[in-house]
Structure formats: structure tokens, C-alpha cells
């Protein structure tokens, strides 16, 4: 592995280190009655970033100060939930709470090692 300080010169761009994140968060609580509440949440993010490990810098042309630009990683996580809460005002013995949730992530990264993947 080459000495990183000999490759990344001060004041110069460092490839494979970019980072862009966009995200959305939606939350809503509905108090349908004094004893009934419904809650919804949804989260969606899109991440695009450089993710090359320094150990993968074997593709370096030290004489020309060049490092391979690997494809950016892309990750898209989504999650959501819903809940219902019912607490009758006239009952000390009955409370009802129900919730459901989901999550899903699509990812395309360079974390398996090897050469940069083809676009």
C-alpha cells in the first residue's frame, strides 16, 4: 500500500470522498377522539458517496499523482410505521395499542473488494 501523504497532496481534490444525502421525514398524529389516536411516520433517504478503502489504492500512478476514481456507492433506505392507540375514558381495565412497521434498503457499494465495478 502506498503512503497516502505521497498521493493526496495538500490543497488538491481527494477522489472517492464525496458525499451527498437527500432525505424526507413525514410524521403525523391524528387525535380522532379524546380516547383514540392514530400515528403515521415515513422516512426516505438517498445517499451517494465515495467508499474506497485506502488498502485498495494499489491502482495508483505515483509518478503522475493519480488515483483511480471508483464508482460512487448508492444507498436508498426507507422506513415507516403506523400505530393505533385506544384508551376508553370510562374504563380502567382496557387499553389497546397496535403498531406495524417496515424497512427496506437498496444498496450498491464497493465494499466487497476487488476492482471498481463497471457502470
C-alpha positions as CSV (number, residue, x, y, z in Angstrom):
1,X,0.0,0.0,0.0
2,X,1.5,3.4,-0.9
3,X,2.0,6.1,1.6
4,X,-1.2,8.2,1.4
5,X,0.5,11.5,2.0
6,X,2.5,11.0,-1.2
7,X,-0.7,10.6,-3.2
8,X,-3.1,13.1,-1.8
9,X,-1.3,16.4,-1.9
10,X,-2.3,19.4,0.3
11,X,-4.9,21.6,-1.3
12,X,-5.8,19.1,-4.1
13,X,-9.0,17.2,-4.6
14,X,-9.2,13.8,-2.9
15,X,-11.1,11.4,-5.1
16,X,-13.6,8.8,-3.7
17,X,-14.5,11.0,-0.7
18,X,-17.7,12.8,-2.0
19,X,-20.9,12.6,0.0
20,X,-24.5,13.6,-1.0
21,X,-27.5,13.0,1.1
22,X,-31.2,13.8,0.5
23,X,-33.8,12.8,3.0
24,X,-37.5,13.1,3.7
25,X,-39.3,12.7,7.0
26,X,-43.1,12.7,7.3
27,X,-44.9,12.4,10.7
28,X,-48.5,12.8,11.5
29,X,-50.6,12.2,14.7
30,X,-54.3,12.3,14.4
31,X,-56.3,12.6,17.6
32,X,-59.6,11.3,16.2
33,X,-61.3,11.4,19.6
34,X,-60.3,12.0,23.2
35,X,-59.6,8.3,23.6
36,X,-58.3,7.4,20.0
37,X,-55.0,8.4,18.4
38,X,-53.5,7.3,15.1
39,X,-49.9,7.9,14.2
40,X,-48.0,7.6,10.8
41,X,-44.3,8.1,10.1
42,X,-42.3,7.7,6.9
43,X,-38.6,8.2,6.3
44,X,-36.8,8.1,2.9
45,X,-33.2,8.8,2.3
46,X,-30.9,8.7,-0.8
47,X,-27.2,8.6,-0.2
48,X,-24.4,8.7,-2.8
49,X,-20.8,8.6,-1.6
50,X,-17.3,7.6,-2.4
51,X,-16.3,4.5,-0.5
52,X,-12.9,3.2,-1.4
53,X,-10.7,1.8,1.3
54,X,-7.1,3.1,1.5
55,X,-6.0,-0.6,1.1
56,X,-7.4,-0.5,-2.4
57,X,-5.1,2.2,-3.5
58,X,-3.0,-0.3,-5.4
59,X,-4.3,1.3,-8.6
60,X,-2.0,4.3,-8.1
61,X,0.3,6.1,-10.6
62,X,2.6,7.8,-8.1
63,X,4.7,9.4,-10.8
64,X,1.7,11.3,-12.2
65,X,-0.1,11.6,-8.8
66,X,-3.2,9.8,-10.0
67,X,-5.6,7.6,-8.1
68,X,-8.5,5.6,-9.7
69,X,-11.9,7.2,-9.4
70,X,-14.2,4.4,-8.3
71,X,-18.0,4.5,-8.9
72,X,-19.9,6.1,-6.2
73,X,-21.8,3.9,-3.7
74,X,-25.6,4.4,-3.7
75,X,-27.8,3.5,-0.8
76,X,-31.6,4.1,-0.5
77,X,-33.1,3.2,2.9
78,X,-36.8,3.6,3.5
79,X,-38.8,3.0,6.7
80,X,-42.3,3.6,8.0
81,X,-44.6,2.9,10.8
82,X,-48.3,3.2,11.8
83,X,-49.9,2.9,15.2
84,X,-53.3,3.0,16.8
85,X,-53.9,3.8,20.4
86,X,-57.4,3.4,22.1
87,X,-57.8,4.1,25.8
88,X,-61.5,4.4,26.7
89,X,-62.0,7.2,29.1
90,X,-64.6,5.2,31.1
91,X,-62.6,2.0,31.5
92,X,-59.7,1.4,34.0
93,X,-59.2,-2.1,32.7
94,X,-58.9,-1.7,28.9
95,X,-56.2,-0.1,26.8
96,X,-55.4,-1.1,23.3
97,X,-52.2,-0.3,21.3
98,X,-51.3,-1.7,17.9
99,X,-48.4,-0.9,15.7
100,X,-46.7,-2.0,12.5
101,X,-43.5,-1.0,10.8
102,X,-41.4,-1.7,7.7
103,X,-37.9,-1.0,6.4
104,X,-36.2,-1.7,3.1
105,X,-32.8,-0.8,1.8
106,X,-31.4,-0.9,-1.7
107,X,-27.6,-0.6,-1.8
108,X,-24.9,-0.7,-4.4
109,X,-21.5,-0.3,-2.8
110,X,-17.8,-1.2,-3.4
111,X,-17.5,-2.9,-0.1
112,X,-16.8,-6.4,-1.5
113,X,-13.3,-5.6,-2.5
114,X,-11.8,-6.3,-6.0
115,X,-11.7,-3.9,-8.8
116,X,-14.1,-1.0,-9.3
117,X,-17.4,-2.2,-10.7
118,X,-18.4,-1.3,-14.2
119,X,-21.2,1.3,-14.7
